[in-house]
């Protein structure tokens, strides 16, 4: 849809396109992780592939968080401060912001490429960026800290933007075209996708920290370990939920999806009103 149905690009569509790229990358990673878990956490692809996959998964999590935040901030500026000069900046500005976010993501997660992440458990070789019992290196401490920070700071920004946008649209805007309701739905969906995808794993990681402060024996961490790896599935779920963000971002995406669903279900399409869905812009 980004390639064929968005003919008028705006900063928000740039951020959403980068989010789609991150979602596409994680699909490749999940093939390796699915094989890994199907073998009861036994990694057979070697050290180099292990490092690359863990790096890409960490980078995807950060990208999902950062670009959802960028979309929320962009919508916040356009609605709450519509006359601010930053709203008049073009696509080059959005591209520079995106490049800066990717630079931060790579800088914050690139350490995963620099060392092995193998843990020998009986006859199995585990490939994990995080191990409750065995990993207490400085890089492990940074990994834990960044895992929590990258949720708390952007999460606060998204919640702030959501509250401000909702307040602005509900109290100071007269809705004559339905755009207000659509904008509220959009920012609410962004916030919900963010919380559903990233809050469970962050909360379980904090719980592990608390347990490690209380206990030293690994036997106390078995339930916490299971809870963490279960909650990580919600992080992968982000790539499935992000299409909701695209759907509510503009009528162009929702129109294309509705046509596709009608074709798949054999329903007849309504006659065109003279304006192609693909001509609509990202608002």
C-alpha positions as CSV (number, residue, x, y, z in Angstrom):
1,X,0.0,0.0,0.0
2,X,2.9,2.4,0.7
3,X,4.3,1.6,-2.7
4,X,1.1,1.9,-4.8
5,X,-1.6,3.7,-2.9
6,X,0.2,6.7,-1.3
7,X,0.7,9.3,-3.9
8,X,1.0,12.4,-1.6
9,X,3.6,11.8,1.1
10,X,3.6,13.6,4.4
11,X,5.9,13.3,7.5
12,X,3.5,10.9,9.2
13,X,3.5,8.6,6.2
14,X,7.3,8.6,6.3
15,X,7.3,7.4,9.9
16,X,4.6,4.8,9.2
17,X,6.7,3.5,6.3
18,X,9.7,3.0,8.5
19,X,7.5,1.2,11.0
20,X,6.4,-1.1,8.2
21,X,10.0,-1.8,7.3
22,X,10.8,-2.8,10.9
23,X,7.7,-5.1,10.9
24,X,8.9,-6.8,7.7
25,X,12.3,-7.4,9.2
26,X,11.0,-9.1,12.3
27,X,9.1,-11.7,10.1
28,X,12.5,-13.1,9.0
29,X,13.7,-13.2,12.6
30,X,10.6,-15.1,13.8
31,X,11.4,-18.0,11.4
32,X,14.6,-18.6,13.2
33,X,13.1,-18.2,16.6
34,X,10.2,-20.5,15.8
35,X,12.7,-23.2,14.9
36,X,14.6,-22.5,18.1
37,X,11.6,-22.9,20.3
38,X,10.3,-25.9,18.4
39,X,13.6,-27.6,19.4
40,X,13.0,-26.7,23.1
41,X,15.4,-23.7,23.0
42,X,18.2,-25.4,21.2
43,X,20.1,-23.1,18.7
44,X,21.7,-24.8,15.7
45,X,22.5,-21.9,13.4
46,X,25.8,-20.8,15.0
47,X,27.2,-17.8,16.7
48,X,27.1,-15.2,13.9
49,X,23.4,-15.8,13.1
50,X,22.5,-15.8,16.8
51,X,24.0,-12.3,17.2
52,X,22.4,-10.9,14.1
53,X,18.9,-12.3,15.0
54,X,19.1,-11.0,18.5
55,X,20.3,-7.6,17.3
56,X,17.5,-7.4,14.7
57,X,14.8,-8.3,17.3
58,X,16.1,-5.7,19.7
59,X,16.3,-3.1,16.9
60,X,12.7,-4.0,15.8
61,X,11.4,-3.5,19.3
62,X,13.1,-0.1,19.6
63,X,12.0,0.9,16.1
64,X,8.4,0.0,16.9
65,X,8.5,2.1,20.0
66,X,10.3,5.1,18.5
67,X,8.3,5.4,15.3
68,X,5.0,5.0,17.1
69,X,6.2,7.8,19.3
70,X,7.2,9.9,16.2
71,X,3.7,9.4,14.7
72,X,2.0,10.5,18.0
73,X,4.2,13.6,18.3
74,X,3.6,14.5,14.7
75,X,-0.1,14.3,15.1
76,X,0.1,16.2,18.4
77,X,2.0,19.1,16.8
78,X,-0.5,19.3,13.9
79,X,-3.6,19.3,16.1
80,X,-2.5,21.2,19.2
81,X,-0.1,23.6,17.5
82,X,-1.3,23.8,13.9
83,X,0.4,27.1,13.2
84,X,3.8,26.1,14.5
85,X,6.6,26.4,12.0
86,X,7.7,22.8,12.4
87,X,4.4,21.7,10.7
88,X,5.5,23.5,7.6
89,X,8.7,21.5,7.2
90,X,8.7,19.0,4.3
91,X,9.6,15.4,3.7
92,X,13.3,16.0,4.0
93,X,12.8,17.0,7.7
94,X,10.9,13.7,8.3
95,X,13.6,11.7,6.6
96,X,16.3,13.3,8.8
97,X,14.2,12.6,11.9
98,X,13.8,8.9,10.7
99,X,17.6,8.6,10.0
100,X,18.3,10.0,13.5
101,X,16.0,7.5,15.1
102,X,17.6,4.6,13.2
103,X,21.0,5.9,14.3
104,X,19.9,5.9,17.9
105,X,18.4,2.5,17.6
106,X,21.6,1.0,16.1
107,X,23.8,2.7,18.6
108,X,21.7,1.5,21.6
109,X,21.3,-2.1,20.3
110,X,24.5,-2.6,18.3
111,X,26.4,-4.1,21.3
112,X,24.4,-7.3,20.7
113,X,26.6,-7.9,17.7
114,X,29.9,-7.6,19.7
115,X,29.7,-10.7,21.9
116,X,28.4,-14.2,22.0
117,X,25.0,-14.9,23.6
118,X,25.2,-18.7,24.0
119,X,24.1,-20.3,27.3
120,X,24.8,-24.1,27.8
121,X,21.9,-25.8,29.5
122,X,22.5,-29.5,29.6
123,X,22.8,-30.8,26.0
124,X,21.1,-27.7,24.6
125,X,22.6,-24.4,23.4
126,X,20.4,-21.4,24.2
127,X,20.7,-18.2,22.1
128,X,19.3,-15.4,24.3
129,X,20.1,-11.8,24.9
130,X,18.9,-12.1,28.4
131,X,19.5,-14.8,31.1
132,X,18.3,-14.3,34.6
133,X,20.8,-16.5,36.3
134,X,24.0,-16.3,34.3
135,X,24.1,-12.8,32.9
136,X,25.5,-10.1,35.2
137,X,28.0,-8.3,32.8
138,X,28.0,-4.5,32.3
139,X,26.4,-5.1,28.8
140,X,23.7,-7.2,30.5
141,X,22.9,-4.3,32.9
142,X,22.7,-1.9,30.0
143,X,20.5,-4.2,28.1
144,X,18.1,-4.4,31.0
145,X,18.2,-0.7,31.6
146,X,17.6,0.2,27.9
147,X,14.8,-2.4,27.7
148,X,12.9,-0.5,30.5
149,X,13.9,3.1,29.5
150,X,12.8,2.7,25.9
151,X,9.3,1.9,27.2
152,X,9.0,4.4,30.0
153,X,10.2,7.6,28.2
154,X,8.3,7.1,24.9
155,X,5.3,5.7,26.8
156,X,5.1,8.9,28.8
157,X,5.3,11.0,25.6
158,X,2.6,9.0,23.9
159,X,0.2,9.2,26.9
160,X,0.9,13.0,27.1
161,X,0.2,13.4,23.4
162,X,-3.0,11.3,23.6
163,X,-4.4,13.3,26.5
164,X,-3.6,16.7,24.9
165,X,-5.0,15.7,21.5
166,X,-8.2,14.3,23.0
167,X,-8.7,17.4,25.1
168,X,-8.0,19.7,22.2
169,X,-10.4,18.0,19.9
170,X,-13.2,17.5,22.4
171,X,-13.2,21.0,23.8
172,X,-11.9,23.4,21.2
173,X,-12.8,21.9,17.8
174,X,-16.1,21.7,16.0
175,X,-16.4,18.5,14.0
176,X,-18.1,19.1,10.7
177,X,-16.5,16.4,8.5
178,X,-15.8,13.5,10.9
179,X,-12.1,14.2,11.0
180,X,-12.1,14.9,14.7
181,X,-13.5,11.5,15.6
182,X,-11.1,9.8,13.2
183,X,-8.1,11.7,14.7
184,X,-9.2,10.6,18.2
185,X,-9.5,7.0,17.1
186,X,-6.1,7.2,15.5
187,X,-4.2,8.5,18.5
188,X,-6.1,6.1,20.8
189,X,-5.2,3.2,18.6
190,X,-1.5,4.2,18.7
191,X,-1.6,4.4,22.5
192,X,-3.3,1.0,22.9
193,X,-1.0,-0.8,20.4
194,X,1.9,0.6,22.3
195,X,0.7,-0.5,25.7
196,X,-0.5,-3.9,24.6
197,X,2.7,-4.7,22.8
198,X,5.4,-3.4,25.2
199,X,4.0,-3.0,28.7
200,X,3.8,-6.8,29.6
201,X,7.4,-7.5,28.8
202,X,8.6,-4.3,30.5
203,X,6.6,-5.1,33.6
204,X,7.9,-8.7,33.8
205,X,11.5,-7.4,33.3
206,X,11.1,-5.0,36.2
207,X,9.7,-7.9,38.3
208,X,12.8,-10.0,37.5
209,X,15.0,-7.1,38.7
210,X,13.1,-7.0,42.0
211,X,13.4,-10.8,42.4
212,X,17.2,-10.6,41.8
213,X,17.5,-8.0,44.5
214,X,15.8,-10.4,46.9
215,X,17.2,-13.8,45.9
216,X,20.4,-15.3,44.5
217,X,19.4,-18.8,43.6
218,X,18.2,-19.6,40.1
219,X,15.4,-21.9,41.5
220,X,13.5,-18.7,42.6
221,X,13.4,-17.4,39.0
222,X,11.8,-20.2,37.1
223,X,8.3,-18.7,37.1
224,X,9.7,-15.2,36.4
225,X,11.7,-16.6,33.5
226,X,8.5,-18.2,32.0
227,X,6.5,-15.0,32.6
228,X,9.1,-12.9,30.8
229,X,9.4,-15.1,27.7
230,X,5.6,-15.4,27.5
231,X,5.3,-11.6,27.7
232,X,7.9,-11.2,24.9
233,X,5.3,-12.7,22.6
234,X,3.4,-9.4,23.0
235,X,6.4,-7.6,21.6
236,X,6.2,-9.8,18.5
237,X,2.4,-9.1,18.4
238,X,3.2,-5.5,17.7
239,X,3.9,-6.3,14.1
240,X,0.4,-7.8,13.8
241,X,-1.3,-4.8,15.5
242,X,0.5,-2.1,13.6
243,X,-1.8,-2.5,10.6
244,X,-4.5,-1.0,12.9
245,X,-2.4,2.1,13.1
246,X,-2.2,2.2,9.3
247,X,-5.9,1.6,8.9
248,X,-6.9,4.6,11.1
249,X,-4.1,6.9,9.9
250,X,-5.9,7.9,6.7
251,X,-9.0,7.1,4.5
252,X,-6.6,5.9,1.8
253,X,-5.5,2.9,3.8
254,X,-8.9,2.1,5.2
255,X,-10.4,2.3,1.7
256,X,-7.9,-0.1,0.2
257,X,-8.3,-2.6,3.0
258,X,-12.1,-2.5,2.7
259,X,-11.9,-3.1,-1.0
260,X,-9.5,-6.1,-0.4
261,X,-11.8,-7.6,2.2
262,X,-14.8,-7.3,-0.1
263,X,-12.9,-9.1,-2.8
264,X,-11.8,-11.8,-0.5
265,X,-15.4,-12.3,0.8
266,X,-17.0,-12.1,-2.7
267,X,-18.9,-8.9,-2.0
268,X,-19.7,-6.4,-4.7
269,X,-17.8,-3.2,-4.6
270,X,-19.7,0.1,-4.6
271,X,-19.4,2.3,-7.6
272,X,-16.6,4.9,-7.4
273,X,-17.7,8.4,-6.4
274,X,-15.2,9.9,-8.8
275,X,-12.3,10.2,-6.4
276,X,-9.8,7.3,-6.2
277,X,-8.9,6.1,-2.8
278,X,-5.3,6.1,-3.9
279,X,-5.5,9.9,-4.5
280,X,-6.2,10.6,-0.9
281,X,-3.4,11.9,1.3
282,X,-2.1,11.0,4.6
283,X,-3.7,13.5,7.0
